Amino acid sequence: MQDAGSSQAGGDQRKPRYDLMDKAELETLTVAAIREHRRLLAADQAVYEEWIRASEDPTIANSVLETLQEEHFARQTKAAAQQDELSDMLDALGFVPEVPVDDDVS
């Protein structure tokens, strides 16, 4: 018989995959994830700005607008999934590491 605390059936239980990692290794992984998240957000912003610019141009075909919109939404979905993973890392690490701003975000 399972006790109430060990049930996987309900609630917001995070996987402990990062909890057992060496803290120095986890910090390095987390810093890389933060940098990746910044790159994802910057790339998404560029697509969003292009979509907005194109939507204001009456010469742009609807198919192009739809493609830009779909790309923007796909990027948002990817960034949200990556943010969830980053959140798990930060929870396991117990603090937000200092990550300098990259001068050449690509």
Residue pairs with C-beta under 8 A, 6 or more apart in sequence:
14 88
14 91
15 88
16 92
17 88
18 26
18 88
18 89
18 91
18 92
18 93
19 92
21 29
21 92
23 93
26 89
26 92
26 93
27 93
27 97
29 89
30 86
30 89
30 90
30 93
30 97
31 97
31 99
33 82
33 85
33 86
33 89
34 86
34 97
34 99
35 99
35 102
36 82
37 79
37 82
37 83
37 86
38 101
38 102
38 105
39 105
39 106
40 75
40 78
40 79
40 82
41 79
42 105
43 75
44 72
44 75
44 76
44 79
47 68
47 71
47 72
47 75
48 72
50 68
51 65
51 68
51 69
51 71
51 72
54 60
54 64
54 65
54 68
55 65
90 96
